[in-house]
Amino acid sequence: MSNAVRITWTGRVRPEQAEKYLAMHADPPADLIAAMRAAHLDDYRIHRQGHVLFTTFTYTGDDWDADMAVFREIPICIEWGGLMIPMLEPMDDTGEVWVPAAPVFDLADW
């Protein structure tokens, strides 16, 4: 097994899209879940506070760039992204809808 890496990103759902976003995540396609697992994305969670979203997951693979290159080409991932991205607001000047969240504290460091 590789060295697992915890990754956290933050995003913001458009207020008028929040209900649809939540409903779609309540019943994601099985092939999307399979693609996430094949890409070594484990313990994947999305939390919400108002319209702010926090996603955190553990990447357990050995080559993030290669795994994500394959993941981004899977038809269900393309389809899902096409549905989700318009529901999110850009988080910075680049237009990114998910941006890394810097760790502040980790109990494992103590």
C-alpha positions as CSV (number, residue, x, y, z in Angstrom):
1,M,0.0,0.0,0.0
2,S,1.1,3.5,-0.7
3,N,1.5,6.4,1.7
4,A,-2.1,7.7,2.1
5,V,-2.5,11.5,1.7
6,R,-5.4,13.4,3.1
7,I,-6.7,16.1,0.7
8,T,-9.2,18.9,1.6
9,W,-10.8,21.3,-0.8
10,T,-13.4,24.0,-0.4
11,G,-16.1,25.2,-2.7
12,R,-19.3,27.1,-2.8
13,V,-22.7,25.9,-4.2
14,R,-24.8,28.5,-5.9
15,P,-27.7,29.3,-3.6
16,E,-30.3,28.6,-6.3
17,Q,-28.6,25.2,-7.0
18,A,-28.2,23.9,-3.5
19,E,-31.3,21.7,-3.3
20,K,-30.4,20.0,-6.7
21,Y,-26.8,19.6,-5.7
22,L,-27.7,17.9,-2.4
23,A,-30.3,15.7,-4.1
24,M,-27.9,14.5,-6.7
25,H,-25.3,13.7,-4.1
26,A,-27.9,11.7,-2.1
27,D,-28.0,9.2,-5.0
28,P,-24.8,9.3,-7.1
29,P,-24.4,6.9,-10.0
30,A,-22.8,3.6,-9.1
31,D,-20.3,3.8,-11.9
32,L,-19.1,7.2,-10.6
33,I,-18.5,5.6,-7.2
34,A,-16.6,2.8,-8.9
35,A,-14.5,5.3,-10.8
36,M,-13.6,7.2,-7.6
37,R,-12.5,3.9,-5.9
38,A,-10.5,2.9,-9.0
39,A,-8.7,6.3,-8.8
40,H,-7.7,5.5,-5.2
41,L,-10.0,8.1,-3.6
42,D,-11.0,6.7,-0.2
43,D,-13.0,8.1,2.7
44,Y,-14.4,10.8,0.4
45,R,-16.8,13.2,2.1
46,I,-18.5,16.5,1.3
47,H,-19.7,18.7,4.2
48,R,-21.7,21.8,4.0
49,Q,-22.0,25.0,6.1
50,G,-24.6,27.2,4.4
51,H,-23.4,27.4,0.8
52,V,-19.8,26.6,1.6
53,L,-18.7,23.1,0.8
54,F,-15.7,21.2,2.3
55,T,-14.6,18.0,0.6
56,T,-12.0,15.8,2.2
57,F,-10.7,12.4,1.1
58,T,-7.7,10.2,1.3
59,Y,-5.7,9.4,-1.8
60,T,-4.1,6.0,-1.5
61,G,-2.5,5.6,-4.9
62,D,1.1,6.0,-6.1
63,D,0.7,8.5,-8.9
64,W,-1.9,11.3,-8.4
65,D,-1.3,12.8,-11.9
66,A,-1.7,9.5,-13.7
67,D,-4.8,8.5,-11.7
68,M,-6.5,11.8,-12.2
69,A,-5.7,11.8,-15.9
70,V,-7.5,8.5,-16.3
71,F,-10.3,9.6,-13.9
72,R,-11.0,12.8,-15.9
73,E,-11.5,10.7,-19.1
74,I,-14.1,8.3,-17.8
75,P,-17.4,9.2,-19.4
76,I,-19.4,9.2,-16.1
77,C,-16.8,11.6,-14.6
78,I,-17.1,13.9,-17.5
79,E,-20.9,13.8,-17.4
80,W,-21.0,14.3,-13.6
81,G,-18.5,17.2,-13.8
82,G,-20.6,18.8,-16.5
83,L,-23.6,18.7,-14.2
84,M,-21.8,19.7,-11.0
85,I,-19.5,22.5,-12.1
86,P,-22.3,24.9,-13.2
87,M,-23.9,24.5,-9.7
88,L,-20.7,25.9,-8.0
89,E,-19.4,29.4,-7.8
90,P,-15.8,30.2,-8.7
91,M,-13.6,30.4,-5.6
92,D,-10.9,32.6,-7.1
93,D,-9.8,34.7,-10.1
94,T,-8.9,31.5,-12.0
95,G,-12.5,30.4,-12.0
96,E,-11.7,27.2,-10.1
97,V,-14.7,25.9,-8.2
98,W,-12.8,23.7,-5.8
99,V,-9.6,25.1,-4.2
100,P,-7.2,23.5,-1.7
101,A,-7.8,24.2,1.9
102,A,-4.5,24.5,3.9
103,P,-4.3,22.4,7.1
104,V,-4.3,24.4,10.3
105,F,-4.0,21.6,12.9
106,D,-3.4,17.8,12.8
107,L,-3.7,15.8,16.0
108,A,-1.3,13.3,14.4
109,D,1.4,15.9,14.6
110,W,1.2,15.9,18.4
